[in-house]
């Protein structure tokens, strides 16, 4: 009887393969990069920002959603702080704000000023205790209140009083635009038959819709956002609080998704009526059996990657992992039979790797180091020898695993070390470092999507599904990889989409 090969199959990663060129009648500008993120969410760009505390908070989530992707807020935050991040994204751009921030006639101008600063808005509707709209207060109303008088001046003394220009809830967007143009106002309160405030439309939201036509939005016209949760301790409370805040997808984010705790919480979330409208993404896995376990649990998308990240040391500390192209392919074999999208998480260095991940079986890619150097990432900007860098660390690094007081969460349970009694007993699976500063996310996303469109041109694919169907790999050698990069020359000018 034949014995199984103890060394298994060969694992391949992005540098081991290249896509074959094919006959094309596509030009890059015609390529459609829209794809499925999860069972019920589609995106115009297959880009997700990683749930890392040096990559994705509300600024990054807003920026990448405007470019057609989606941000996943990290969970190295208290529950309240992470929910607040969700709320900031949902309020940043709204077809209609269904729960606008308001004030009362008896509030002080200082209190209004603080709310405007917190939510980055220029004014508030003024309502009575029963919800009746009685006025509005904006920067224009507060302009002539001196800093010394703000704490004692009441809203009722400076607000613009009713009657105001208003509309009924459910107004057609085109009619709202006509009201803005006719009356030259910036905020349009929506009221019911009894004069109670039911919503708010701002002219800035229409401007943003024109500026970002591919933005990832929900049915109410608000930017979409996802957030990471664990499976241990406060995970259920965190999930329910994030759902209350308006999150669009929950990512059960662990180093090994093929585990009992992850499977249990996915099943619980999918069977809970409160969570039924929110897609649940499970991860991370790197095998067909791991992906199948998450599919069977009811996951709406599968996140793939064990150890491919530039700051991850799992493969050398634990000796465990699967090179990413093979991992994505194996996971897709289980997911595609059930129509479940796959997210390739980690290991991407260049825009061409996105197309390789998609052909291997992914539907979207999750980016960490490629986005950590952007303006919108929360990492600190540092100067080294006259060059700008941003701090970047793995969520398995010692700094991310260590506790930092009662209000801040940390990543111990992501790496299944929640029972470790003290920080000096932790086993890190990541490092801390820095990446080159890359400028605004919009510029980085433009280059990444431009590279993907070039891939689609070379392979003759007009859409992502066509790319997945037509794309073919050729395995390359170390000499082939060397030939693929610029060689036999000293580079004097870096391109915006290439560096060594």
N, C-alpha and C positions, 0 to 999 in steps of 0.2 A: 504494500500500500504506500502510495507516494506521501511523503511528509511535506507539510506546508513550508514555504520558504520563510525562514525565521526573520529575514530582513525585509519582507514585504515588497511593496512597489516603490518606484522612484518618485520622489516628490520634486515638483518643479515650481519655480517662482518666476516673477516677471522678467528678470534678466536671462532666464533660460529659454525664453520663447520669443518669437517675432510673428507678426501677422503677415500672411501672404497678400501681396497686391492682386487685384482682380480687375476684370473689365468694369468700367464705370461710365455712367452717363449723368453722374451727380456732381454738382459743384458744391463746395463747402457751405456756402451761404444758404443752400436749399435744404441742408440736413436738419432733421427734426430730432432734437435731443430729449424729448419728453419720454417719461418712463414711469413704471409703477414703483412706488416706494414700499407700499404695504398693500394689504388686501383692498383697502378702500381709499387710499391716498395716492394721487399721481403728482408728479413734479415735472416742471419744464426742463430742469437740468438734473442729471443724476448725481448731485453732489450733496453730501451730508457733512456737517462739521461735528467732530468727535466730542463725546461727553467727557472732556478733560478740563481741569480747572485752569489750564493755561491756553485753552482754545475757545470754549463756548460758554459765554454768559449772554445776557440779553442783547448787547450790542452786536455780537457776532450772529446771534440767531436772527435778529432783524435784518442784518445786512445780507446774509446768505438766502433768507426767504425772499428778499426783494430781487435776488438774481435768479430765482427759480428753483433753489434748492431747499434744504431744511436744516435747522440747527437743533442739536440735542443738548439740552442744558445739563451740565454735570451735577452730580449729587453730593459733592464735597461742600455742602451748605446745610444749614438748618432747614427743616421742613418749611418754615415760614419764609425764609429767604429764597428758597427755590421756587415756591409758589409766587412770590413777588416778582421773580424774574419772568415767569410765565405771563403774569398779568401785564408786565411792561411790554412784552412782545405783542400780546393781543390788543393792547390799547394804542400801539404805535401807529397803526394804520387800520382804519375801520370803514367799511361801507356805511355802517351805522353803529354808533356806540350804544349798546343796549343797557349798559349800567354806568352811565357817565359819573365821573367824580363831581360832587355837588358841594355847596356850602349853604348856610342859613343866614337870614338877615342879621342875626345877633352874633355871628362870628366876627372876629377882628380881621383887619386887612393883613396883619402879620400872619395869621393862620392861613389865609388864602394864598399869600405869597409863598408860604412853606409848601402847600399842596401843589401849587403851580411848578415849583422847583422840583419837587419829588417826582411828579408825573410828566415833567417837561411839556407843559401846556400853557397857554396864554390867557386863560380865563375859565370861569366856572359858572354854570347855571345856579341861581339862588332859589331854593325851594323852602316851603314851610314844612312843618312836621308831617303833614298829611300828603306831602308830595306835590302840592300845587306849585307851579312855577310863578314866581313873583318878580323875577328880575334876572339880570346877568351882570357879572362883574368881570372886567377884562383889564389888561395892562393899561389901556387908555383911561379907564376909570381910576386906576390907582396911581397914575403917573404923578399927580401933584400932591400925593400924600407923602410927607417927609418921613425919613427913616425913624425919626423920634416919635412920630404920631401913629405909626402903623399898629403898635400894640394896644392903643386906646381907641382908634377909629373903627367904628363898626361898619360892616358891609352895607347895611341899610342906608347909611348916610352918603355913600359914594356910588352905589350900584346904579345901573341903568334899569329903571323900573318898568314893569309891565304897564300897558300892552307892548309886547315885543313882536318882531317878525317870527312867526312859528309855522309849523306844518303839522298835519296829522300823521301819526305813525303809519308806516306802510307806503309812504309817498314814493312815487317813481323817481329813480335817480335823475332822469332828464328834467323832471319838474323841479327837483331840488337845485340843479345847476341853474335853471332859469331864475329861481328865486335869488340865488347868490348874485347873479348878474344884475338883476333888476334893482335889488336893494343895496348892493355893494356891502354885504355883511360877510363875516368869516365863519360864524357859527349859527346853525339852524336847529333850535330845540324842537323836538317832536312831542306833541301832547295828545292826550285822549280827550273825549268829549267833556270831561269834568275839569280840564285844565291841568291834569297831573302830568309831570314829566315822564315820558316813556323812552326817550332816546335822544341822541344828538348826532348831527352830521356836521362835519367841518369841511371847509373848502380845501384845506390842505390835503385831505384824503383823496379828493378828486385829482389834485395835482400829482400826488404820489402814484395814483393809478395810471396816469398818462406817462409818468417818468419810468415806472417799472411795470410794463405790461405783462411780463412773464412771471410776476411774483406768485409765490405759493400761498393761496388763500383758502379759507374755509367758506362754507355756504353763506356766511354773513358778511363776507368781504374783509375779514380780518386775517392778518398773516398767521400761517400755521407754525407751530412749534412743538417739538417733542422734548421729553425730559427723562433722565435716567432714574431708575429706582433699583434697590437691591431685592433680596428675598428674606432678609433676616431682621429681627428687631422691629424697628419702626417702619418697615417697608410698606405695610398695608395702610397705615395712617398717612404715610407720605403719598402713596398712590391716590387715595381718596381726596387729599388736600389739593393735589395737582389737578385732579379732574374738576374739582370745584372751581379752581382758578382758570379753567378753560383749556387745558393742555389737549393737543390733538392726538398724540401718540405717547405711550409709555414704553420705555426701553428697559427691560429687565437685564441689567448690565453687569455681567460677572465674567471672570476669567475662564470659567468652564460651565457653559450653559447646559451641558449634558449631565445635570446633577438633580437630585431629588428635590432640593429646595426651590430651584428655578422652575422646574416642571410643575410643582405644586402651586406656586403663586401665579403662573400663567393660567393654569386651569381655574383657579379661584377667580382671577380677574375676568376671564372669559365667561364664567357662569354668573357673575354678579350683575344684576340689572342696572345698577348705577354706572358701572364701567362699560356697559355694552356698546356705547357709541364711540369708544376710544379704542384705536388699534393698539395691539400689544406686540412688541417686537422682542424676540428672545435671542440670547446670545451669551457668550460667544461659543461657537462650535467649529470643528475643523474636519469632521468626518461625515460620511453618509448616515451612519447610525445616530450620530449626535443630532443632525438636522432632522432626521425622522422622528426622534423623540420630541423635539420642539413642535414639529408639525402635528403629531398625535396629541400634544397638550393643547393645541388650538392657536398657536402663535400666528400672527398675521404677517410676519416677515421674519427671516432668519438672518442673524448677523454672524459673519464668518471671519475667523482670524484668531489663532492662538500663537502669540509671540512674533508677529511680523513687524510690529511697530519699531521705528528707529530708536525709541527710548525704552523698549521692552527687553528684559533679560530672561524671560521665562524659559526660553529654549536652552539657555546655558545653565541657569540655576536649577531648573527641574529636569532638563534634558527631554522636554516634551514639546511637541508642536508639529505642524505640517506646513511645508512651503506653500505659499498663498495661492498660486494658480491651481495646484492640485487640490487644496482645501476647498476652494470655491467650486471647482468642478464636482468634487465628490458630494458636497452639500447640495448642489443644484440637482443632482440625480434624484434626491429624495423630495426636494421642494417643488420641482417643476411638475411632478405627477399630480400634485394637489393645487397647482396654480398659485403657490406661495412665493413671493419675491425674495431674492437673496441680496444681502448687503455685504460687499467686500470691505472689510474693516482693517486697514493698516497695510504698510509695506509699499505704498505707491510713492515713487520718487519723481516721475515725470508725467506729463499729460498723456503720453502714449500708453502708460500703464492703465489708464482708465479704460481704454478700448480693449486692452488685453483682459482686464477683469470682466468686462461685459461679455466678451466672446467665451470666456471660461465658464460663464453661467450666472454672473451677477446681474442685477437690475440697476443697482446704484452702488456708489462707493462712498466710504466714510474716510475723511481726511483729518489728520492730526498735524504732523510737522509741516505740511504744505500750507496750512492756514495759521499756524501758531505765530508766524512772523507778520501777520497783518495788523493794521491799525486797530481793528475791532476786537482782537483777541485780548484777554485780560492779563496776559503776561507782562512783566515789567520790561521797559526799554532800557538797554544798557549799551555803553560804548566800549569797544575793545580795539585798541590801536587805530582809532579814528573811524572805525566802521560801526554801524548800528546793528544790534542784535536784540532779540526778545527772548526772555526766559521761557523754557519749555521743559516739562517734566512728565514722566510716565505716572499713571495713577497707581502703579505698583512701586513707585520710588519711595524711599524712606520718608521724605517730606510729605508726600500725599497720604501715606499710611498712618503717620503719627497723629495723635489726638492734639487738639488745639483749643481746649476749653469746652464748656457745656453747649454753646450755641452753634458750634460748627461740626458738621458730620465729617467723616473721613472714610478711607477706602479699605479698611481692614476686611470687611465682609465681602468685598468684591473679590478678594483673593483668599476667601475662606479662612481668615485668621481672626475672626471676631472674638474667639475665645482666648486669644493671646493675652496674658495678664499685664504685660508692660511693654512699653515701646522698645526697650532694649532686647526683647525677645522676638521681634518681628523679623520675617524673612523677606526682604525686598525682592521684587521682580521687575524693577525698572530703575532708571537713572534720572538725574536732573542735569540739564544742560542749557544750550541756547541755540537758536536758529537765526539765520540772517533776516533782518527786517525787510519786508516785501511790499510795504505800502498798503493802500486800501484794498479791501476784499474785492471790490468791483473789478479792479485791474487784474488781480490774480485769477478770479473766476473767468474773466474774459479770455485769458490765455489758456486756461485749462479746457474750457468749452471749445475754444478755437482749435486746440490740438485734437480734441475728440472729433470735431467736424472734419478735420483733415484726415483722420483715420477712416471716417465714413466715406469720404471721397475716394481714398485709395482702395477701399474694399468694395465700392459700388453700392453702398447702403444709404438709403434715404431716411431710415428710421432706426431706432434702437433694436426693435425686433428683427429687422432686416440684417443689421450688423451681427446679431447673435446667430442668425441662421446662415449668413454667407461667410462669416469670418472663419478662417482656417489658420492653424498654427504651424510653424516650422520650428523645431528645436535647434538651438544654436550652441556653439562651443564657446569657450573662453576667448578664443581668437575672434569668433564672430561678434561677441559682445564688444571687444576692443575696437573692432572695425566699425561698429555701430556708432560709437562716440567719436567726436573730433579727435584726430590723432596726427602725429608728426607735425605738430604746430604748437606754438605758444600763443594761447588765447590772450588778446589784448583788450577786447570789448565783450562783456557778457551780454547775452541775449536775455530778454525778460522772462523767457520760458526755459532757460537752460543754464545750469551752473554745475561745477564738479566739486 
